[in-house]
Amino acid sequence: MVPSVAKKLINKRLAAVFLLGFASGLPLALTGSTLQAWFTEANVNLVAIGALSLIGIPYTLKFLWAPLMDHYRIPFLGRRLGWIGLMQLGSGVSLLWLASMNPAQQASTMGVMALVIAFFSASQDIAIDAYRTDVLQTDERGLGAAYFVFAYRLAALFAGALALVAAQFLGWTFTYQLMAGMMLLSMMVSYAAPQVVEQAPVPRHFWQTVKGALADLMQREKVVLLLLFIVFYKFGDALALQLMMNFLLHGLGFTLVQVGFAYKATSFIATVLGALVGGVFLLRWNIYRALLVFGLAQAFSNLMFVLLAMAGKQFGLMAASIFIENFCSGLSTAALLAFLMSQCHRQYSASQFALLSAVASLGRVLMGPVAALMVANLGWVQFYIWSFVLCFPGIIFLVALKTEVSEHVQALSS
């Protein structure tokens, strides 16, 4: 009994997904918040520091070049792992180059190099998402998504908080060299990971791959409802989190230390725990049931912020609200990632997962200004009530797609 359960919880495929999740999460903070801290310590002007936000553009636009990774094959390691290893090499070498620079004198050059690293990192994400989609068996996708989220968050902690501590005592150059070394070591995972069995020949011409990936998606039953579901499934959750720091600091008057403990530490633990629990449930539940139950849990967790907005500055309630919301968000994230994997044809998994994940991120990307207007005109209590209400369009679209979701997953897994 115990060995059979253990085999479901860990195997070579899941271990590879976990380790690649760490490699995926490592570069993000190193070109974002950690790099901003380095620039700030070097007294770089505020305009240049603000411009660093543009470095995140490749993560948003990565679907544009994802078809390249479906069409072209890197020698030796195969179509998926070859691209992953190549992007890890590019990221590691670029981080070493960045480590040798001085922001006080080379801020512009460092910004360009960070953009290059972000491109390598976003491209690595495309290939890892495709590999995870192709290599995991149907009943492993939820747990694989959970392991990936866990490792990604762990890497972000290494490249964020721990990197800042290391920079304080060891200096920025050594810290970035250390992170570059970790990135290069991740190539060993790409070398040793289980290979994906390629089931269909690649089209002769690149544009045939692009058209094939889009045509395969567009011919799905109720494709418009499918895309609307993907957009709206985490819409209310994304809305609730848009102004969280402002809500806690200015809306309720908590201190930076209180928010740092409850928001950063608690949300990390809760999200990872929620994703892992969701992954375990997905070993037994079908994807429709998981999406429905976890979507409802995600919606009702937003009501905790309604209570908090009404109660005011209460640390215990704040910590509980953040934990419950992030735990339920972790549940729904595991289910949504598993669902997106189930919607990808193995021949086009890089293109299709990149496109579908971009669609899923629209709420998170676009809701900032809307959230600000809502708070200004409605107040915090009404804002969080609306974040609860706006969770339900996605659930309604899911119910309308019940047959198509179940049948399509079965068709791909057969």
Summary of the structure (lengths in Angstrom):
residues: 414
radius of gyration: 21.4
end to end distance: 26.6
largest distance: 63.0
contacts: 1464
relative contact order: 0.14
helix: 84%
strand: 0%
